[in-house]
Amino acid sequence: MTDPQEFYGRWARVYDRIADLPGVSSWRASAIDTLDLAWGETVVEMGCGTGANVPHLHEGVGPEGQVVGVDVTREMLERARRHDDRVGLGIDYVQGDATRPPVRACDAILATFVVGMFPDPARVVNRWCDLVGSGGRVALLNFQRSDRPLATPLNLAFEAFVRLSSPGARLSRESQATAFERRVREARVALTARTEVQAVETFAGGYLGVLTGRVT
């Protein structure tokens, strides 16, 4: 299997360009709004990539708050640190594994497009809920198939996207797209079990979905 750091390092430039597209940016902002961030809070993004969410997160917690971006790929974090709109915001970028996040307790966690890659997403989500503690919020933003009419051609494109964005094939009878969807579903079930659900929203014609919960 391809090493994830090497795989995503090669895709860092392309990912950076896609992440800043106007439509994509608005979906990210809408997902962050569901966290109901307050000034002075600490928010951690698991799988922050090149930092596309950082300006929105910083706006939510204000200059007295703290934003921490965690990503396993050095090239992604290097690009995040060089972005003009993200320099000088006092963001802490940490290279680390989101399944074992090298961070302390925080008020909120955002995970964008990552839980579908974890072998045991339920365990990871439970760990994140422990980090934010009672009253903390966790938001999961993920790609998904659309159940809307006439979506079949685009669902095929979704499967192709999952194959291209996965770091190597897995030895399983499941297709990569099916395995990806199963892991996203497991993560959402785990979050629902640990929290009072605050928001369930879809964007991009149903191909993006965010689930946000407040830990009870």
FENLINDA-V896082 format. One record per helix or strand of 2 or more residues. SS is the DSSP state (H for helix, E for strand). FROM is the first residue (numbers start at 0). TO is the last residue. Records with the same first field share a line. If there is no record, write none. Layout:
BEGIN
SS->FROM-TO + FROM-TO
END
This chain:
BEGIN
H->3-9 + 11-18 + 21-32 + 53-60 + 73-81 + 97-99 + 114-116 + 120-131 + 151-163 + 175-193 + 203-205
E->41-45 + 65-70 + 91-94 + 107-111 + 136-142 + 194-202 + 207-214
END
